[in-house]
Amino acid sequence: MPIKFINVSHIYSPKTPMRFDALKNINLDLDEKKFTALVGKTGSGKSTLINHINGLLHPTEGKVLAFDYVNSSNKKERTKNVKDLRKRIGLVFQFPEYQLFEETVEKDVAFGPRNFGIPQEEAIKQAHEALLQIGLDESFFTRSPFDLSGGEKRKVAIAGILAIHPDVLILDEPTAGLDPKAAEDTMELFKEINKSGVGIIFVTHDMNLVLEYAEEVVVMDEGEVAKQCSPEELFGEDLSKYSLQNPDIYRFALMMKEKGIDLKLDGLNDVNSLAKAIKESKK
């Protein structure tokens, strides 16, 4: 079943001069198997929205349905046990490596399974499987997480969520602070995770990542869902109204069109498709 928002609003500091309407009557269905991007300017409601999915925040009005869990503004309607939900929907915060704390990598990754009642030996086994899945071999298991590179630390933090075997992985700016190579490696990892059957919902400001990896994109604007569509349906139009930019390939193509070149934007998703479109325009 999809993750469903029904008339969801969220107000910070209600009945005070600091009141802020972060979400405004959101109605949204998210496919729990897709690779979905959530975009919008700072303050548009992205982080508030994802924090409703696994019950970190409760709606001021409306409700969120995720698997068998109900997160409602009505306390009587809420599913009481959120632990099972947080096992099925893993949330990776921005800069998750700051939350590493154990003396070894394997112990840090095993913390999640142990927290869900998995015996120590099985938790370590699940930690090893998760580390291998993200590309960190046995040589990393007993190393201190604080001796790793920034990209490696990020992978360890992600492994800590994967070790609990979630159905959906929610990522808040997953490439923030990473160099281009580490960012590419991280996104390719999520692509493989998605192929294994885990849904991905990622918050990002990088439209190049949206174009390359997302199957669906949700645009947030002033606490509302402004658009839900495929990346190809979004890009090519004026995105300045959302304080967003088109991906580099589309920006280049649009500049060529402004110079009078009859360039078709349909199907643009990489340099090769851009080259093909340029070739076709010359005919």
N, C-alpha and C positions, 0 to 999 in steps of 0.2 A: 504494500500500500504506500502511497506517497506521503511525504511530510506535508501536512496541510495547515495553513493559517486561515482562521475564520474570524473576520472582523476584529483583528488584533490591533490594539492601541497600547502604547506604553508611555507613561508620563513620569519623568524624574522630578522629584521635589514638588509634588502637587500641593496646592493651597499655600504656596510660598511665593515670594517675589522671584525665586530662582526656578520656577516651573519651566520645564522644557518638554515639549511633545516630541518624543524621539521616534515613535511609530504612530501612524494615523490610519486606522481602519484598513489594515493589511489583509488582503485575500490573495493567497498564493499557494500553489501546489508545486512541490519539489520532488522530482523523481529520485528515489533513494538509490538508484543504480547508476545514474548519469554522472558525468564530470561537469559540474555546474559552477560558473563564475558569478560572484556577487560583487558588483562594482558601483561606484558613486563617489562623490566628493567627500572629504572629511566632514563628519557630522550629519551625513545623510541617513544614518540609521542601520548601517551594515552590521556592526558589532552587536548592537542591541538586538537585532533580528536573530543572529545566530545563537545568542545566549538564551533565547527562548526555546530553541529546539531541544536542548537537553536539560531544561529546567533550572538553569542558573538564574534566570529572571522569570517572573510571572507577569502575564499580561495585566494591564490596568483594566482593559476591556477585551472581550473575545476569548478565544482559546486556540491552542496549537495541538494537533494530533500527530504523534510520531510513533509508529508501530502500535503497540497497545497502550501507550501512555497518553494521558490527557493533561495538558498544562493549561489551566483555566484561570480567569479572573475570579471565578467562583470557587472558593476553597473547598466546598463540598464536592465539586466535580473533579478535583485534581486527583490523579493517581498518587497514592501515598508513597510508594517505594520507588524513588528515582534512581536507586543504585543500579537496577537492571537496565534502565534506559541509558544511563551513562556508560554502561558496558557495551551497549549496542551502538551508541553514537559517541565516538571519541572526538574530543575537542582539543586541537593543538593551538595554544595561544601564540601570539606574536612573540618572537624571541624565546621559544620554549627552553632553550639551553640554559637560561638563567635559573631554571627550576631544578637542574641537576644537583644532587646532594650526596649520593652514596660514594663510598670509597672506590668501588670498581664499576665498570660499565655494566656488567651482567647483573649486579645487585640493583643498580638504578633501574634497569629495564624490567627486572623482576618485581619491582615494587608494586606496579599496577595489578598484575595477577594476584600477588599476595594480598593486596587490599580487597580483592574480590573473593577471598577465601580459598584460593588455590594453595595447596601444600607447597612448602619450600622447594622440594626437589622438582615438582612439576612446573612451578613458577620459573625456575632457572632454565628448564628445558624450553619453555615457551619464549623466554628471553633470548636464548640462543637462536631459536628459529626466526624470531623477529629481526635479530641483528643480521643474520645471514640473508634474510629477505631484502634488507635495505643495503646490502653490499659491504657489511663490515664482518670480516672473517674471524676465525678463532683467536687471532693475535690481539684482537681488541677486547676480548671478554674480560680479562683480569687487569686491564689498564685503568688508570684513573681517568674519569671523564674530563677532568680539568686539564689534562695534558694533551687533549685533542685539538685539532683545528676548529675554526668556527663552523665549517660545513659538516665536520664529523660530529661535533656536539649536537648540531641540529638533527642529524640522522639518529643519534642515540635517543634524543627526546621523542622523536617520531616513533622509534622502535618501542618505546615505553607504552605508547598508545596501541600500536599494532599487536603487542603481546597479549592484549586482552581480547583480541579477535573481534573488533567492531564491525558492524554492517555498514556504517557510514563514518567517514572521516571528515571533520570540519576543520579547515585551516584558515587562520587569520593572518594574512600577509605572509605566506610561507617562505618567500624569498627575501624578505626584508633583511638588510645588512649583509647579504651574501655577495661574494664576487660573481661575475657572470658565469664562470665555469661551475661553481658550486650551485648557483641558482638553476642552471640547466640540468645538472645532475639530479637536483632535488625534484624538479618538475617531471623529469623522465621517470623517477622513482614512483611518483604519484600516478603517472600514466600506467605503469605496470601494476600498481596496486589496484587501480580501477579495473584493469583487464581481468584481475583475479576475482572480481565480483563485489568489491567494496566501493560504495558510492563516495564521490568526492564533492564537497562544497568548499570552494576557496574564495576568500576575500582578497582582492588585489586592486592596485591602481595601475598595474602594468597591462596595457591593452595588447601588447605583443604576446604576452602569455595567454590572454583570453583567446586571441585568434588561433594560436598554435595548439592549445590543449582543450579548451572548453567545447562541450557539445551544446550547452545552453548558457545564456547569460541573463541575469536579472539586474536591471538598473534601478538603483535607489536614488530618490531625489526628495529632499526635505521630508523624510520620514514616510514616503509613499513609494509604491512600486510604479515607476514611470514606464517600464517596458520589460517584457519577458519574451525572449526570442532566441534564434540562433545567432552566433557571432556574425555570420555573413549578412543577416538581415539588419544588424545594428550598424555595422561599419559602412562607411561611404557617405553617411549623412552628417549633418553638422552636429557634433557632439558637445559643442561649447555650452549649450543650454544646460548640460549636466555637469559642466566643468571637467569634461573628459576630452582626451585626444584620440584620434584614430590611430591604429597601429602604423608603424613606419611605412610598411608596404602600401597601405591605403593613402597615406599622406603624400607619398611620392606619386602614386597614380592620379590623385586628385590634382596635384600640381601640373601633371602632364595634360590632364583634361583642360585645365585653365589656359594652357598654351595652345589649345585647339586640336589636340590629338584625340581622336575618337577611340577611347579606351574603354572596354567593357570591364566593369568591376565584379561581375558575377564570378564566383569560384576562386577569388584571390585568397590564398592562404599561405603562400611562401614565395621565395624568390623565383622559383621555377615557373609557378603559375603566373607571376607578374611578367616574366620574360615571354611566356606564351601569349599573354594578352597584348603585349607590345608588338610581337610578331604578327598577330592577327590584325592589329590596327593598321599595319603597313599595307595589308592586302586591299 
